Amino acid sequence: MVAVADEAQIEKIKVESKGVIDEKSLRTWDFDDVLAVHDSLVRAHESINKLALVPESL
């Protein structure tokens, strides 16, 4: 299970999931990190397209 939320909600999810799912099965990702990764991927995609090394994608 993957939970994407702010830190407060992630802690709440961790507490509420104890005993329901295996602790090793729960993965969490702070939404600020998700947004930062997305922005980085967008910039990388734009750079790859500017280099014209591969056919431009959408």
N, C-alpha and C positions, 0 to 999 in steps of 0.2 A: 504494500500500500504506500502511496506517495501522497504527502500532504504539502500543499503550497499555501502559505498564509503568512501573516505577520508573526513576530516572535511570541507575542502574548497568546495568540491562537494556537501556535505550534505547541507551546507548553501545555495548554489545555487539552489538545489532542493527545499528547503523550500520556498525560495523567488518565484521561478517559479510556484510552486504548489498553492500558495495562490489564492483563488478565483476559482480554478479549482476543487479541492477536499477539503472535510472537513478536517480542521487542525487536528482533533482528529483521523482521519483515516490514517494519515501519521505516520509511525514508521521509525526511523532511527537507524542505527547501524554502528559505525565506523569499518572499515575493520580490524584495528589493534586489536580491541576487539574480532572480529570474529575469527581471527587467534589464539588469546590467549585462547579463549574458546575451540577451536578445539584441541589445544595442551594439554589442561587440560583433555579433554575427552579421548584423546589417552593415556595419562599417567594413568588415572583411569581405562581404559579398560585393559591396560597391567597389572596393579596391581591386578585387579579382576582375570585375567587369571593366574597370578603367585600364587594366593591363592588357586586355583583349587576348589573354592566353587561352581562354576557352570560349565557346559560343555563349553569348549573353543569355542569361536566364531571367525569368520574371521575378 
